Amino acid sequence: MSTPSPTVGGGTTAPPANTGGPTGAPTGAPTGAPTTTAATGGGIKADDIPVGGGTIFKDQNFVITQPTAGIFMAFDATCQHMGCQVTNVRAGKINCLCHGSQYNIADGSVARGPSQGPLPAKKVTVFGDTLTVA
Ligand code: FES
């Protein structure tokens, strides 16, 4: 397929004259209504959960992990050693820095003590790109 070539050798085409105009007019009238998320039960964006990692939701006291792309797991964020809230998720492990326990992101099992028991699993529901934990 060949396309007709444009004029060659001209080189002086004027840019559209749409720059420099006043831009003071606000767009959209304020409505005062706060934006709300449509999800019920506290929707969480799936995009917020890193693949091979996880995110701790401190207020709700759970952690959501995504060990494999598209596979989401959720666990209670209370360390089973002495009850600290787990601290972070790094390198495939959920870490409690109180005494160094580590849990596997795939199933909440103990990867390193002193914790003796796994993080209790919670139910994750995936709806589109939104996650709900119960
Ligand atoms: S409370 Fe988590 S390691 Fe001790």
Backbone and ligand atoms as CSV (ligand in chain L), in Angstrom:
chain,resi,resn,atom,element,x,y,z
A,1,MET,N,N,0.845,-1.196,0.000
A,1,MET,CA,C,0.000,0.000,0.000
A,1,MET,C,C,0.873,1.237,0.000
A,2,SER,N,N,0.585,2.162,-0.882
A,2,SER,CA,C,1.386,3.378,-0.907
A,2,SER,C,C,0.530,4.576,-0.529
A,3,THR,N,N,1.126,5.442,0.188
A,3,THR,CA,C,0.417,6.655,0.584
A,3,THR,C,C,1.017,7.828,-0.144
A,4,PRO,N,N,0.185,8.715,-0.555
A,4,PRO,CA,C,0.728,9.897,-1.251
A,4,PRO,C,C,1.614,10.699,-0.311
A,5,SER,N,N,2.775,11.059,-0.795
A,5,SER,CA,C,3.666,11.807,0.082
A,5,SER,C,C,3.252,13.272,0.127
A,6,PRO,N,N,3.378,13.832,1.279
A,6,PRO,CA,C,3.018,15.251,1.405
A,6,PRO,C,C,4.036,16.124,0.684
A,7,THR,N,N,3.755,17.357,0.621
A,7,THR,CA,C,4.644,18.300,-0.049
A,7,THR,C,C,6.038,18.222,0.551
A,8,VAL,N,N,7.003,18.065,-0.309
A,8,VAL,CA,C,8.366,17.946,0.167
A,8,VAL,C,C,9.077,19.276,-0.036
A,9,GLY,N,N,9.822,19.647,0.953
A,9,GLY,CA,C,10.654,20.813,0.769
A,9,GLY,C,C,10.036,22.115,1.243
A,10,GLY,N,N,8.843,22.093,1.701
A,10,GLY,CA,C,8.217,23.322,2.198
A,10,GLY,C,C,8.827,23.718,3.529
A,11,GLY,N,N,8.403,23.016,4.559
A,11,GLY,CA,C,9.065,23.189,5.849
A,11,GLY,C,C,8.572,24.333,6.690
A,12,THR,N,N,7.749,25.174,6.225
A,12,THR,CA,C,7.299,26.281,7.067
A,12,THR,C,C,5.779,26.246,7.202
A,13,THR,N,N,5.345,25.302,7.972
A,13,THR,CA,C,3.920,25.275,8.249
A,13,THR,C,C,3.676,25.953,9.589
A,14,ALA,N,N,2.750,26.824,9.613
A,14,ALA,CA,C,2.458,27.554,10.850
A,14,ALA,C,C,1.742,26.645,11.834
A,15,PRO,N,N,2.153,26.695,13.088
A,15,PRO,CA,C,1.451,25.891,14.092
A,15,PRO,C,C,0.050,26.447,14.315
A,16,PRO,N,N,-0.844,25.613,14.747
A,16,PRO,CA,C,-2.183,26.134,15.037
A,16,PRO,C,C,-2.120,27.184,16.140
A,17,ALA,N,N,-2.879,28.201,15.958
A,17,ALA,CA,C,-2.817,29.324,16.905
A,17,ALA,C,C,-3.753,29.087,18.084
A,18,ASN,N,N,-3.412,28.078,18.851
A,18,ASN,CA,C,-4.263,27.806,19.999
A,18,ASN,C,C,-3.504,27.855,21.306
A,19,THR,N,N,-2.341,28.482,21.274
A,19,THR,CA,C,-1.580,28.564,22.515
A,19,THR,C,C,-1.629,29.985,23.046
A,20,GLY,N,N,-1.447,30.105,24.295
A,20,GLY,CA,C,-1.340,31.428,24.892
A,20,GLY,C,C,-2.658,32.079,25.244
A,21,GLY,N,N,-3.727,31.402,25.011
A,21,GLY,CA,C,-5.014,31.987,25.351
A,21,GLY,C,C,-5.233,31.990,26.854
A,22,PRO,N,N,-6.149,32.806,27.303
A,22,PRO,CA,C,-6.453,32.813,28.731
A,22,PRO,C,C,-7.057,31.474,29.151
A,23,THR,N,N,-6.604,30.995,30.282
A,23,THR,CA,C,-7.088,29.702,30.740
A,23,THR,C,C,-7.679,29.816,32.144
A,24,GLY,N,N,-8.208,30.950,32.417
A,24,GLY,CA,C,-8.683,31.172,33.781
A,24,GLY,C,C,-10.051,30.593,34.076
A,25,ALA,N,N,-10.764,30.189,33.067
A,25,ALA,CA,C,-12.119,29.717,33.323
A,25,ALA,C,C,-12.105,28.324,33.930
A,26,PRO,N,N,-12.674,28.182,35.080
A,26,PRO,CA,C,-12.723,26.843,35.674
A,26,PRO,C,C,-13.663,25.943,34.886
A,27,THR,N,N,-13.298,24.712,34.824
A,27,THR,CA,C,-14.163,23.770,34.120
A,27,THR,C,C,-14.975,22.988,35.145
A,28,GLY,N,N,-16.231,22.972,34.935
A,28,GLY,CA,C,-17.082,22.189,35.817
A,28,GLY,C,C,-17.436,22.939,37.076
A,29,ALA,N,N,-18.674,23.015,37.381
A,29,ALA,CA,C,-19.092,23.689,38.598
A,29,ALA,C,C,-18.931,22.752,39.786
A,30,PRO,N,N,-18.485,23.294,40.896
A,30,PRO,CA,C,-18.387,22.436,42.081
A,30,PRO,C,C,-19.771,21.956,42.516
A,31,THR,N,N,-19.842,20.721,42.824
A,31,THR,CA,C,-21.140,20.167,43.194
A,31,THR,C,C,-21.278,19.963,44.689
A,32,GLY,N,N,-20.160,19.926,45.358
A,32,GLY,CA,C,-20.233,19.717,46.798
A,32,GLY,C,C,-20.434,18.270,47.199
A,33,ALA,N,N,-20.735,17.459,46.255
A,33,ALA,CA,C,-20.952,16.055,46.602
A,33,ALA,C,C,-19.630,15.312,46.614
A,34,PRO,N,N,-19.323,14.657,47.684
A,34,PRO,CA,C,-18.065,13.910,47.711
A,34,PRO,C,C,-18.119,12.728,46.770
A,35,THR,N,N,-16.971,12.444,46.184
A,35,THR,CA,C,-16.939,11.268,45.324
A,35,THR,C,C,-16.916,10.025,46.205
A,36,THR,N,N,-17.684,9.085,45.836
A,36,THR,CA,C,-17.736,7.846,46.601
A,36,THR,C,C,-17.419,6.683,45.691
A,37,THR,N,N,-16.810,5.701,46.260
A,37,THR,CA,C,-16.547,4.508,45.468
A,37,THR,C,C,-17.812,3.669,45.421
A,38,ALA,N,N,-18.006,3.048,44.304
A,38,ALA,CA,C,-19.241,2.303,44.099
A,38,ALA,C,C,-19.247,0.983,44.852
A,39,ALA,N,N,-18.085,0.499,45.179
A,39,ALA,CA,C,-18.023,-0.825,45.780
A,39,ALA,C,C,-18.629,-0.813,47.183
A,40,THR,N,N,-19.280,-1.862,47.509
A,40,THR,CA,C,-19.814,-1.996,48.855
A,40,THR,C,C,-18.838,-2.786,49.705
A,41,GLY,N,N,-18.860,-2.513,50.952
A,41,GLY,CA,C,-18.003,-3.264,51.863
A,41,GLY,C,C,-16.545,-2.877,51.762
A,42,GLY,N,N,-16.254,-1.701,51.240
A,42,GLY,CA,C,-14.876,-1.247,51.205
A,42,GLY,C,C,-14.111,-1.869,50.075
A,43,GLY,N,N,-14.291,-1.364,48.876
A,43,GLY,CA,C,-13.591,-1.910,47.734
A,43,GLY,C,C,-12.125,-1.534,47.752
A,44,ILE,N,N,-11.305,-2.456,47.334
A,44,ILE,CA,C,-9.868,-2.240,47.276
A,44,ILE,C,C,-9.441,-2.502,45.840
A,45,LYS,N,N,-8.644,-1.617,45.311
A,45,LYS,CA,C,-8.186,-1.770,43.935
A,45,LYS,C,C,-7.200,-2.931,43.821
A,46,ALA,N,N,-7.473,-3.812,42.897
A,46,ALA,CA,C,-6.560,-4.927,42.676
A,46,ALA,C,C,-5.180,-4.424,42.274
A,47,ASP,N,N,-5.157,-3.285,41.579
A,47,ASP,CA,C,-3.884,-2.721,41.130
A,47,ASP,C,C,-2.997,-2.279,42.296
A,48,ASP,N,N,-3.617,-2.103,43.469
A,48,ASP,CA,C,-2.842,-1.662,44.621
A,48,ASP,C,C,-2.076,-2.802,45.290
A,49,ILE,N,N,-2.330,-4.011,44.855
A,49,ILE,CA,C,-1.651,-5.161,45.451
A,49,ILE,C,C,-0.551,-5.611,44.498
A,50,PRO,N,N,0.705,-5.465,44.895
A,50,PRO,CA,C,1.795,-5.831,43.983
A,50,PRO,C,C,1.873,-7.340,43.767
A,51,VAL,N,N,2.165,-7.721,42.535
A,51,VAL,CA,C,2.360,-9.137,42.228
A,51,VAL,C,C,3.646,-9.611,42.922
A,52,GLY,N,N,3.542,-10.743,43.590
A,52,GLY,CA,C,4.700,-11.249,44.330
A,52,GLY,C,C,4.883,-10.556,45.665
A,53,GLY,N,N,3.901,-9.780,46.057
A,53,GLY,CA,C,3.992,-9.055,47.323
A,53,GLY,C,C,2.622,-8.935,47.944
A,54,GLY,N,N,2.426,-7.836,48.642
A,54,GLY,CA,C,1.144,-7.657,49.299
A,54,GLY,C,C,1.055,-6.286,49.928
A,55,THR,N,N,-0.107,-5.987,50.451
A,55,THR,CA,C,-0.359,-4.695,51.076
A,55,THR,C,C,-1.066,-4.934,52.405
A,56,ILE,N,N,-0.591,-4.238,53.422
A,56,ILE,CA,C,-1.218,-4.342,54.746
A,56,ILE,C,C,-2.228,-3.208,54.892
A,57,PHE,N,N,-3.443,-3.557,55.266
A,57,PHE,CA,C,-4.478,-2.562,55.531
A,57,PHE,C,C,-4.610,-2.468,57.046
A,58,LYS,N,N,-3.884,-1.501,57.598
A,58,LYS,CA,C,-3.740,-1.437,59.056
A,58,LYS,C,C,-5.068,-1.185,59.758
A,59,ASP,N,N,-5.867,-0.285,59.200
A,59,ASP,CA,C,-7.130,0.039,59.862
A,59,ASP,C,C,-8.057,-1.173,59.920
A,60,GLN,N,N,-8.066,-1.931,58.852
A,60,GLN,CA,C,-8.954,-3.101,58.809
A,60,GLN,C,C,-8.274,-4.341,59.380
A,61,ASN,N,N,-6.966,-4.219,59.642
A,61,ASN,CA,C,-6.176,-5.311,60.211
A,61,ASN,C,C,-6.186,-6.581,59.359
A,62,PHE,N,N,-5.975,-6.394,58.077
A,62,PHE,CA,C,-5.728,-7.569,57.248
A,62,PHE,C,C,-4.666,-7.231,56.218
A,63,VAL,N,N,-4.138,-8.272,55.640
A,63,VAL,CA,C,-3.135,-8.109,54.599
A,63,VAL,C,C,-3.618,-8.874,53.378
A,64,ILE,N,N,-3.512,-8.250,52.219
A,64,ILE,CA,C,-3.870,-8.908,50.963
A,64,ILE,C,C,-2.582,-9.133,50.190
A,65,THR,N,N,-2.420,-10.333,49.679
A,65,THR,CA,C,-1.236,-10.638,48.890
A,65,THR,C,C,-1.656,-11.094,47.498
A,66,GLN,N,N,-0.707,-11.014,46.595
A,66,GLN,CA,C,-0.931,-11.495,45.231
A,66,GLN,C,C,0.310,-12.323,44.848
A,67,PRO,N,N,0.358,-13.565,45.346
A,67,PRO,CA,C,1.559,-14.383,45.090
A,67,PRO,C,C,1.817,-14.618,43.612
A,68,THR,N,N,0.753,-14.736,42.835
A,68,THR,CA,C,0.851,-14.909,41.386
A,68,THR,C,C,-0.137,-13.926,40.773
A,69,ALA,N,N,0.180,-13.405,39.602
A,69,ALA,CA,C,-0.689,-12.429,38.961
A,69,ALA,C,C,-2.124,-12.941,38.891
A,70,GLY,N,N,-3.036,-12.175,39.449
A,70,GLY,CA,C,-4.448,-12.525,39.380
A,70,GLY,C,C,-4.932,-13.419,40.510
A,71,ILE,N,N,-4.011,-13.898,41.350
A,71,ILE,CA,C,-4.386,-14.737,42.491
A,71,ILE,C,C,-4.226,-13.913,43.761
A,72,PHE,N,N,-5.322,-13.671,44.443
A,72,PHE,CA,C,-5.293,-12.842,45.645
A,72,PHE,C,C,-5.591,-13.682,46.876
A,73,MET,N,N,-4.844,-13.399,47.934
A,73,MET,CA,C,-5.050,-14.066,49.219
A,73,MET,C,C,-5.186,-12.972,50.269
A,74,ALA,N,N,-5.896,-13.279,51.332
A,74,ALA,CA,C,-5.995,-12.321,52.436
A,74,ALA,C,C,-5.828,-13.061,53.753
A,75,PHE,N,N,-5.196,-12.365,54.691
A,75,PHE,CA,C,-4.938,-12.949,56.002
A,75,PHE,C,C,-5.175,-11.901,57.075
A,76,ASP,N,N,-5.508,-12.398,58.250
A,76,ASP,CA,C,-5.554,-11.525,59.404
A,76,ASP,C,C,-4.140,-10.977,59.624
A,77,ALA,N,N,-4.038,-9.695,59.948
A,77,ALA,CA,C,-2.719,-9.072,60.082
A,77,ALA,C,C,-2.160,-9.185,61.498
A,78,THR,N,N,-2.800,-9.967,62.345
A,78,THR,CA,C,-2.314,-10.133,63.714
A,78,THR,C,C,-1.316,-11.278,63.774
A,79,CYS,N,N,-0.091,-10.929,64.119
A,79,CYS,CA,C,0.951,-11.940,64.234
A,79,CYS,C,C,0.528,-12.978,65.268
A,80,GLN,N,N,0.762,-14.246,64.926
A,80,GLN,CA,C,0.326,-15.331,65.807
A,80,GLN,C,C,1.333,-15.626,66.913
A,81,HIS,N,N,2.379,-14.819,66.993
A,81,HIS,CA,C,3.328,-15.008,68.081
A,81,HIS,C,C,2.807,-14.348,69.355
A,82,MET,N,N,2.798,-13.025,69.361
A,82,MET,CA,C,2.319,-12.330,70.552
A,82,MET,C,C,1.347,-11.214,70.220
A,83,GLY,N,N,0.839,-11.196,69.015
A,83,GLY,CA,C,-0.262,-10.296,68.714
A,83,GLY,C,C,0.074,-8.947,68.122
A,84,CYS,N,N,1.316,-8.711,67.766
A,84,CYS,CA,C,1.620,-7.466,67.056
A,84,CYS,C,C,0.922,-7.501,65.693
A,85,GLN,N,N,0.686,-6.322,65.143
A,85,GLN,CA,C,0.222,-6.272,63.761
A,85,GLN,C,C,1.450,-6.452,62.872
A,86,VAL,N,N,1.328,-7.273,61.836
A,86,VAL,CA,C,2.473,-7.480,60.962
A,86,VAL,C,C,2.909,-6.135,60.366
A,87,THR,N,N,4.182,-6.053,60.018
A,87,THR,CA,C,4.797,-4.762,59.721
A,87,THR,C,C,4.869,-4.439,58.242
A,88,ASN,N,N,5.290,-5.408,57.436
A,88,ASN,CA,C,5.453,-5.134,56.009
A,88,ASN,C,C,5.428,-6.441,55.223
A,89,VAL,N,N,5.445,-6.282,53.911
A,89,VAL,CA,C,5.506,-7.434,53.011
A,89,VAL,C,C,6.713,-7.221,52.109
A,90,ARG,N,N,7.671,-8.134,52.203
A,90,ARG,CA,C,8.888,-7.999,51.400
A,90,ARG,C,C,9.355,-9.365,50.938
A,91,ALA,N,N,9.807,-9.414,49.703
A,91,ALA,CA,C,10.444,-10.616,49.159
A,91,ALA,C,C,9.618,-11.874,49.410
A,92,GLY,N,N,8.333,-11.762,49.175
A,92,GLY,CA,C,7.485,-12.950,49.295
A,92,GLY,C,C,7.118,-13.337,50.707
A,93,LYS,N,N,7.444,-12.489,51.670
A,93,LYS,CA,C,7.147,-12.788,53.062
A,93,LYS,C,C,6.395,-11.632,53.717
A,94,ILE,N,N,5.488,-12.009,54.603
A,94,ILE,CA,C,4.816,-11.031,55.464
A,94,ILE,C,C,5.618,-11.017,56.762
A,95,ASN,N,N,6.108,-9.844,57.112
A,95,ASN,CA,C,7.048,-9.761,58.227
A,95,ASN,C,C,6.447,-9.092,59.450
A,96,CYS,N,N,6.742,-9.668,60.611
A,96,CYS,CA,C,6.414,-9.019,61.879
A,96,CYS,C,C,7.736,-8.639,62.529
A,97,LEU,N,N,7.937,-7.346,62.696
A,97,LEU,CA,C,9.225,-6.886,63.216
A,97,LEU,C,C,9.279,-6.879,64.734
A,98,CYS,N,N,8.168,-7.236,65.379
A,98,CYS,CA,C,8.225,-7.294,66.845
A,98,CYS,C,C,9.306,-8.269,67.296
A,99,HIS,N,N,9.267,-9.483,66.720
A,99,HIS,CA,C,10.256,-10.485,67.104
A,99,HIS,C,C,10.796,-11.235,65.902
A,100,GLY,N,N,10.445,-10.792,64.712
A,100,GLY,CA,C,11.070,-11.355,63.512
A,100,GLY,C,C,10.347,-12.496,62.827
A,101,SER,N,N,9.098,-12.747,63.186
A,101,SER,CA,C,8.382,-13.823,62.488
A,101,SER,C,C,8.136,-13.439,61.036
A,102,GLN,N,N,8.099,-14.462,60.190
A,102,GLN,CA,C,7.798,-14.261,58.778
A,102,GLN,C,C,6.768,-15.288,58.346
A,103,TYR,N,N,5.884,-14.848,57.463
A,103,TYR,CA,C,4.836,-15.726,56.934
A,103,TYR,C,C,4.906,-15.691,55.412
A,104,ASN,N,N,4.601,-16.823,54.793
A,104,ASN,CA,C,4.587,-16.893,53.334
A,104,ASN,C,C,3.354,-16.186,52.779
A,105,ILE,N,N,3.579,-15.397,51.713
A,105,ILE,CA,C,2.446,-14.650,51.146
A,105,ILE,C,C,1.445,-15.578,50.457
A,106,ALA,N,N,1.874,-16.770,50.060
A,106,ALA,CA,C,0.984,-17.652,49.297
A,106,ALA,C,C,-0.099,-18.280,50.165
A,107,ASP,N,N,0.249,-18.586,51.427
A,107,ASP,CA,C,-0.726,-19.295,52.259
A,107,ASP,C,C,-0.713,-18.861,53.720
A,108,GLY,N,N,0.092,-17.886,54.056
A,108,GLY,CA,C,0.122,-17.404,55.439
A,108,GLY,C,C,0.870,-18.319,56.392
A,109,SER,N,N,1.460,-19.377,55.866
A,109,SER,CA,C,2.173,-20.306,56.748
A,109,SER,C,C,3.437,-19.664,57.295
A,110,VAL,N,N,3.909,-20.209,58.397
A,110,VAL,CA,C,5.093,-19.659,59.045
A,110,VAL,C,C,6.332,-19.973,58.216
A,111,ALA,N,N,7.075,-18.934,57.848
A,111,ALA,CA,C,8.330,-19.127,57.140
A,111,ALA,C,C,9.495,-19.056,58.118
A,112,ARG,N,N,9.271,-18.309,59.198
A,112,ARG,CA,C,10.316,-18.193,60.227
A,112,ARG,C,C,9.651,-17.845,61.547
A,113,GLY,N,N,10.091,-18.492,62.598
A,113,GLY,CA,C,9.562,-18.223,63.932
A,113,GLY,C,C,10.065,-16.894,64.463
A,114,PRO,N,N,9.696,-16.598,65.680
A,114,PRO,CA,C,9.154,-17.501,66.706
A,114,PRO,C,C,7.672,-17.867,66.574
A,115,SER,N,N,6.934,-17.282,65.657
A,115,SER,CA,C,5.530,-17.657,65.546
A,115,SER,C,C,5.414,-19.152,65.279
A,116,GLN,N,N,4.433,-19.749,65.886
A,116,GLN,CA,C,4.212,-21.188,65.716
A,116,GLN,C,C,3.033,-21.494,64.812
A,117,GLY,N,N,2.211,-20.479,64.528
A,117,GLY,CA,C,1.006,-20.760,63.754
A,117,GLY,C,C,0.856,-19.806,62.592
A,118,PRO,N,N,0.138,-20.230,61.582
A,118,PRO,CA,C,-0.044,-19.397,60.388
A,118,PRO,C,C,-0.979,-18.230,60.639
A,119,LEU,N,N,-0.888,-17.231,59.780
A,119,LEU,CA,C,-1.865,-16.145,59.818
A,119,LEU,C,C,-3.217,-16.704,59.361
A,120,PRO,N,N,-4.276,-16.428,60.106
A,120,PRO,CA,C,-5.588,-16.930,59.691
A,120,PRO,C,C,-5.997,-16.347,58.342
A,121,ALA,N,N,-6.435,-17.218,57.455
A,121,ALA,CA,C,-6.853,-16.772,56.130
A,121,ALA,C,C,-8.210,-16.083,56.205
A,122,LYS,N,N,-8.401,-15.142,55.323
A,122,LYS,CA,C,-9.688,-14.471,55.177
A,122,LYS,C,C,-10.158,-14.651,53.738
A,123,LYS,N,N,-11.422,-14.376,53.547
A,123,LYS,CA,C,-12.000,-14.610,52.225
A,123,LYS,C,C,-11.880,-13.356,51.368
A,124,VAL,N,N,-11.328,-13.493,50.183
A,124,VAL,CA,C,-11.232,-12.379,49.246
A,124,VAL,C,C,-12.205,-12.623,48.100
A,125,THR,N,N,-12.957,-11.604,47.793
A,125,THR,CA,C,-13.839,-11.677,46.632
A,125,THR,C,C,-13.331,-10.692,45.598
A,126,VAL,N,N,-13.156,-11.165,44.374
A,126,VAL,CA,C,-12.683,-10.315,43.288
A,126,VAL,C,C,-13.868,-10.008,42.388
A,127,PHE,N,N,-14.118,-8.725,42.210
A,127,PHE,CA,C,-15.192,-8.310,41.312
A,127,PHE,C,C,-14.626,-7.266,40.375
A,128,GLY,N,N,-14.376,-7.675,39.134
A,128,GLY,CA,C,-13.716,-6.755,38.205
A,128,GLY,C,C,-12.314,-6.468,38.707
A,129,ASP,N,N,-12.012,-5.198,38.959
A,129,ASP,CA,C,-10.697,-4.850,39.483
A,129,ASP,C,C,-10.775,-4.441,40.944
A,130,THR,N,N,-11.839,-4.862,41.600
A,130,THR,CA,C,-12.034,-4.489,42.993
A,130,THR,C,C,-12.052,-5.743,43.866
A,131,LEU,N,N,-11.394,-5.604,45.020
A,131,LEU,CA,C,-11.318,-6.719,45.962
A,131,LEU,C,C,-12.117,-6.371,47.211
A,132,THR,N,N,-12.770,-7.365,47.753
A,132,THR,CA,C,-13.458,-7.195,49.022
A,132,THR,C,C,-13.005,-8.338,49.935
A,133,VAL,N,N,-12.687,-7.989,51.165
A,133,VAL,CA,C,-12.242,-8.981,52.132
A,133,VAL,C,C,-13.305,-9.132,53.203
A,134,ALA,N,N,-13.644,-10.363,53.506
A,134,ALA,CA,C,-14.634,-10.622,54.553
A,134,ALA,C,C,-14.009,-11.485,55.640
L,1,FES,S1,S,4.495,-10.683,67.863
L,1,FES,FE1,FE,5.143,-11.021,65.805
L,1,FES,S2,S,7.065,-11.950,66.028
L,1,FES,FE2,FE,6.425,-11.665,68.072
